[in-house]
Amino acid sequence: MYFIELNNGVQIPQVGMGLAAVGGWQQDNEYVTDTILKAISIGYRQFDTASVYGNERALGRAIRESGLPRETFFITSKIWDTEQGRSKTHDAFARSLERLQLEYLDLYLIHWPVPAYTRETWEAMEVLYQQKKVRALGLSNFRKADIEQIATFAEVRPVCNQIELHPYFTQQPLVDYCQFHKIAISCWSPLGTGSSWSGVSQSEKPIVDPLIVKIAESHSVSPAQVILKWNVQQHRIVIPKAEKLENMRSNFLLTGFTLSNSEIREINGLNGNKRLGGDPDYAHKNNLTVKVPD
Ligand SMILES: NC(=O)c1ccc[n+]([C@@H]2O[C@H](COP(=O)([O-])OP(=O)(O)OC[C@H]3O[C@@H](n4cnc5c(N)ncnc54)[C@H](OP(=O)(O)O)[C@@H]3O)[C@@H](O)[C@H]2O)c1
């Protein structure tokens, strides 16, 4: 397993599993728990959930049913737009822990920037960090200006920024800015989004791009493995979501081949600044209409 050291010394497995819409949007049932248990048996230890994914209980059950010690896992959850603000952040965090039945989180992220609330939310998160209820604090979907805002008051530095990143949307200037400031990049929708929630058709995804397929064939690996390795070799965290066992396996097994610098450059060249998911410039209004289930 590959690890990345975050800027506060905490180690995160570089390959994790994303849990948005496993079994459908906001499903919290035995199917989700079983899917996570399969991932655990393959070797996954990093799991990325969020209050709005509505499956924290299923993840907590899988952790308990695995019989593995809590400290072997790296568990991330996120605070939704409607939960931001000083006291709401404390309430939202407590609810996430309760649903997960955990005593602490490894990483807690602000899911989307809401600049009017960022200071209150982050300061409340800093209290949770000082109380050792969370091992690291981070951001998601933060633009450069949002990070600059945090830098004006934060006492605890964000360890990461989880952003949409795949070969068609590489966000290189933001990646360079974050990595320069030792904010690790975690790539969401690394394979080009999960069909069940995004409505993106298979033919639009980088996973079927002729260049990716050609490079995959030349290494005798899958296109998904090429995209994930392209991220891993550039020191980025990946959280692909997979429900099919063969997909889960191949996404986790990234050893045994290395992309050359020219292959990495060729894949970088696929960037078309093409977002397949939400845009932080506009997402907040719609996010307010999406409820966090109990
Ligand atoms: N912070 C944010 O705002 C944000 C936004 C979106 C997502 N995320 C996080 O990022 C995670 C991943 O993103 P995502 O779920 O949108 O999409 P993704 O990981 O890019 O793609 C998931 C899709 O790819 C398929 N797939 C997985 N492995 C494959 C393989 N080896 N070969 C072929 N197809 C494969 C999956 O199919 P099967 O499931 O059928 O195997 C699923 O349809 C989410 O689960 C969530 O944790 C965060």
PDBQT file of the ligand as one rigid body, heavy atoms in Angstrom, charges set to zero:
ROOT
HETATM    1  N1  LIG A 301     -15.764  16.193  -2.669  1.00  0.00    +0.000 N 
HETATM    2  C1  LIG A 301     -16.673  16.156  -3.614  1.00  0.00    +0.000 C 
HETATM    3  O1  LIG A 301     -17.361  17.150  -3.894  1.00  0.00    +0.000 OA
HETATM    4  C2  LIG A 301     -16.889  14.892  -4.371  1.00  0.00    +0.000 A 
HETATM    5  C3  LIG A 301     -17.680  14.883  -5.531  1.00  0.00    +0.000 A 
HETATM    6  C4  LIG A 301     -17.832  13.685  -6.216  1.00  0.00    +0.000 A 
HETATM    7  C5  LIG A 301     -17.221  12.532  -5.751  1.00  0.00    +0.000 A 
HETATM    8  N2  LIG A 301     -16.465  12.576  -4.608  1.00  0.00    +0.000 N 
HETATM    9  C6  LIG A 301     -15.794  11.361  -4.091  1.00  0.00    +0.000 C 
HETATM   10  O2  LIG A 301     -15.061  10.742  -5.143  1.00  0.00    +0.000 OA
HETATM   11  C7  LIG A 301     -15.455   9.378  -5.226  1.00  0.00    +0.000 C 
HETATM   12  C8  LIG A 301     -15.273   8.844  -6.626  1.00  0.00    +0.000 C 
HETATM   13  O3  LIG A 301     -15.977   9.611  -7.561  1.00  0.00    +0.000 OA
HETATM   14  P1  LIG A 301     -17.221   9.060  -8.390  1.00  0.00    +0.000 P 
HETATM   15  O4  LIG A 301     -17.959   8.084  -7.556  1.00  0.00    +0.000 OA
HETATM   16  O5  LIG A 301     -17.948  10.221  -8.896  1.00  0.00    +0.000 OA
HETATM   17  O6  LIG A 301     -16.626   8.402  -9.704  1.00  0.00    +0.000 OA
HETATM   18  P2  LIG A 301     -15.356   7.595 -10.191  1.00  0.00    +0.000 P 
HETATM   19  O7  LIG A 301     -14.664   6.942  -9.080  1.00  0.00    +0.000 OA
HETATM   20  O8  LIG A 301     -14.596   8.479 -11.100  1.00  0.00    +0.000 OA
HETATM   21  O9  LIG A 301     -16.089   6.523 -11.120  1.00  0.00    +0.000 OA
HETATM   22  C9  LIG A 301     -16.951   5.568 -10.607  1.00  0.00    +0.000 C 
HETATM   23  C10 LIG A 301     -17.522   4.771 -11.781  1.00  0.00    +0.000 C 
HETATM   24  O10 LIG A 301     -16.451   4.103 -12.452  1.00  0.00    +0.000 OA
HETATM   25  C11 LIG A 301     -16.716   2.706 -12.463  1.00  0.00    +0.000 C 
HETATM   26  N3  LIG A 301     -15.444   2.026 -12.243  1.00  0.00    +0.000 N 
HETATM   27  C12 LIG A 301     -14.763   1.917 -11.081  1.00  0.00    +0.000 A 
HETATM   28  N4  LIG A 301     -13.633   1.233 -11.254  1.00  0.00    +0.000 NA
HETATM   29  C13 LIG A 301     -13.592   0.889 -12.573  1.00  0.00    +0.000 A 
HETATM   30  C14 LIG A 301     -12.676   0.156 -13.346  1.00  0.00    +0.000 A 
HETATM   31  N5  LIG A 301     -11.569  -0.354 -12.813  1.00  0.00    +0.000 N 
HETATM   32  N6  LIG A 301     -12.955  -0.011 -14.667  1.00  0.00    +0.000 NA
HETATM   33  C15 LIG A 301     -14.085   0.496 -15.209  1.00  0.00    +0.000 A 
HETATM   34  N7  LIG A 301     -14.985   1.213 -14.515  1.00  0.00    +0.000 NA
HETATM   35  C16 LIG A 301     -14.745   1.395 -13.201  1.00  0.00    +0.000 A 
HETATM   36  C17 LIG A 301     -17.688   2.437 -11.350  1.00  0.00    +0.000 C 
HETATM   37  O11 LIG A 301     -18.430   1.283 -11.656  1.00  0.00    +0.000 OA
HETATM   38  P3  LIG A 301     -18.940   0.213 -10.547  1.00  0.00    +0.000 P 
HETATM   39  O12 LIG A 301     -19.338   0.999  -9.322  1.00  0.00    +0.000 OA
HETATM   40  O13 LIG A 301     -20.071  -0.458 -11.235  1.00  0.00    +0.000 OA
HETATM   41  O14 LIG A 301     -17.819  -0.740 -10.242  1.00  0.00    +0.000 OA
HETATM   42  C18 LIG A 301     -18.511   3.704 -11.356  1.00  0.00    +0.000 C 
HETATM   43  O15 LIG A 301     -19.519   3.661 -12.339  1.00  0.00    +0.000 OA
HETATM   44  C19 LIG A 301     -16.904   9.405  -4.734  1.00  0.00    +0.000 C 
HETATM   45  O16 LIG A 301     -17.394   8.130  -4.411  1.00  0.00    +0.000 OA
HETATM   46  C20 LIG A 301     -16.778  10.323  -3.557  1.00  0.00    +0.000 C 
HETATM   47  O17 LIG A 301     -16.238   9.650  -2.448  1.00  0.00    +0.000 OA
HETATM   48  C21 LIG A 301     -16.298  13.727  -3.929  1.00  0.00    +0.000 A 
ENDROOT
TORSDOF 0
